[in-house]
Amino acid sequence: MLILENDRYHWMVYASQVMTSKVVRQHIYEDMNVMEYYQHSSTIKVDIDVWNIMEALLQERVFTQTSG
């Protein structure tokens, strides 16, 4: 069931985190002077990749807790 408050929360929180992660990834590529490759010969496990990035960002205290 769609609940407007939940939908708005997911849009505001998750969408901004995805875009922030995209910017962080781009900065990593630029700082490391590496080329972006989009070749995957095996199955991609997004949950593992996202988990690793999330853990690294949390250890660096990139995110702050906000109410809402």
PLY file of the C-alpha trace (Angstrom):
ply
format ascii 1.0
element vertex 68
property float x
property float y
property float z
element edge 67
property int vertex1
property int vertex2
end_header
0.00 0.00 0.00
1.30 3.43 -0.93
1.51 5.86 1.96
2.31 9.41 0.89
4.52 10.15 3.91
6.61 6.99 3.29
6.90 7.76 -0.40
8.03 11.31 0.32
10.56 10.06 2.90
12.03 7.51 0.48
12.20 10.11 -2.26
13.93 12.70 -0.08
16.33 10.36 1.72
17.21 7.63 -0.75
17.27 9.79 -3.86
19.65 12.26 -2.24
21.88 9.41 -1.01
22.04 7.93 -4.51
23.01 11.27 -5.99
25.56 11.88 -3.22
27.07 8.46 -3.85
27.30 9.24 -7.55
29.20 12.48 -6.81
31.48 10.67 -4.32
32.25 7.99 -6.92
33.06 10.64 -9.52
35.40 12.42 -7.08
37.16 9.12 -6.35
37.72 8.53 -10.06
39.03 12.05 -10.53
41.27 11.99 -7.43
42.75 8.62 -8.36
43.20 9.60 -12.02
41.58 6.39 -13.20
39.36 5.70 -16.13
35.77 4.59 -15.65
35.09 1.14 -17.04
31.63 -0.28 -17.40
32.44 -3.85 -18.33
31.02 -6.59 -16.16
31.57 -10.17 -17.21
30.05 -11.54 -14.03
26.84 -10.99 -12.13
26.84 -7.68 -10.30
26.07 -7.85 -6.59
24.85 -4.33 -5.94
23.95 -4.98 -2.30
27.55 -5.91 -1.48
28.97 -2.90 -3.36
26.53 -0.49 -1.71
27.19 -2.03 1.71
30.97 -1.57 1.33
30.61 2.03 0.21
28.13 2.74 3.00
30.47 1.30 5.64
33.38 3.36 4.36
31.32 6.55 4.36
29.97 5.87 7.85
33.49 5.26 9.18
34.52 8.63 7.75
31.45 10.20 9.40
30.27 11.65 6.09
26.61 11.52 7.06
24.95 13.27 9.94
21.76 12.24 11.69
18.81 14.53 11.13
15.32 14.39 12.53
12.38 13.59 10.29
0 1
1 2
2 3
3 4
4 5
5 6
6 7
7 8
8 9
9 10
10 11
11 12
12 13
13 14
14 15
15 16
16 17
17 18
18 19
19 20
20 21
21 22
22 23
23 24
24 25
25 26
26 27
27 28
28 29
29 30
30 31
31 32
32 33
33 34
34 35
35 36
36 37
37 38
38 39
39 40
40 41
41 42
42 43
43 44
44 45
45 46
46 47
47 48
48 49
49 50
50 51
51 52
52 53
53 54
54 55
55 56
56 57
57 58
58 59
59 60
60 61
61 62
62 63
63 64
64 65
65 66
66 67
